[in-house]
Amino acid sequence: MPKYLIKANYTLEGLKGVRAKGARSRADVVGNMVNGMGGTVESFYFAFGDADVYVVADLPDDESAAAVAFTVSAAGGATTSTVKLLTVEQADAALGLSVDYVPPGG
């Protein structure tokens, strides 16, 4: 199953909700959402820096990951950025492919 890194940033309203209901409530909601899409949450972390939350999740496909991102962003409590992750084996397979490419100025 494909693995995704989902980075989320809370809006002011979203942060008010986290403060009111606690951090565990958000982890539970995200876990239930991902499970409902046929996936699993590998990890859920609050963080300092560029994102408020980092979630690593296995989801059935890109469409499921996009549905999660669209739904969360449309709800207005957070914005998301999703990164599809590759295993070492997938990266090695990609490195083994022949690509016909000419760099700029080449």
N, C-alpha and C positions, 0 to 999 in steps of 0.2 A: 504494500500500500504506500503511495507517495507520502512524503513527509514535508511539512510546511512550518516555517517560522512566521508567526503572526505577531507583529509589533502593534501595540495600541497606545493611543494617547487619549486621555479623558478630556472631555469638554468640562466647562465649569459645572454644568448640570450633572454630568456623569460623576464628577468628583464628589459632589454633594451626596449623591446616591451611595457611593462607596463609603463615605464617612458615616452616613446614617445606618447602613446595613452591615458594614464591615468588609474587610478584604476577602474573607473566606466565602462570603456570599457570591462575590464575583467569580471566584475560581469554580464554585459549584455551578453557577449559571453557564459559564463557558464550557465546563465539562459536560453538562447535560446537553447543550447545543451541539457540541461536536459528536457526542454519542448518538444523538438523534439523526445526524447525517451519516451514521454508519462508521464513524471514526473513533479515535481515542486520543486523549491528551497525555502526552509523555511528560510534559513539565509546564508549570505555570509560575512565573516569577514577577513580582513587582520590582522596579528598578529605578536607579538614578540615571540621569543622562537624557539621551535623545528620545526614549520611549518610556512610558509609565509601566507597561506590562510587556513581557515576552512570553509567548506560548509556543511550544513545539507540539504539533499535532499530526497524527496520521489521519488522512482523509481519503476516501475512495478514489477521487479524481480531481482534476482542476476545476471542473464545474462546481463540485461541492465546496471547494475552497473559495471560489468566487462568490457562491451563494452566502457563505458565512460572512465574507467581507462586505458584500452589498447590504446584508441584513443589519449587521452591527453599525455600519456607517449611516444607514437610513434611519436608524432608531435615534440618532442624535446624541447619545451619551459618550461616544468615543469615535475616533477615526482610526483606521487600520492600514497597515502596509503588510503585504503577504509576500514571502520569499519561498519559492520552491527549493527544497534542499536535495542534494544529490549524495548518494553513498560513494564511498571510495571506488567501488566496483563500477558505478555509473560514470564517474569521472575518468577512470582508466579506459572504459569503453569509448567515451567521447574522444579521449586523446588518441585512440587507435584509428579514428575515422580520418579519411583523406578529404580535405576541404580545398576546393579551387577558389583562391582568393588573391587579389592583387591589392596591396596597401596603397593608400593615397600617395601620389607622386611616384608610384612604382611602375 
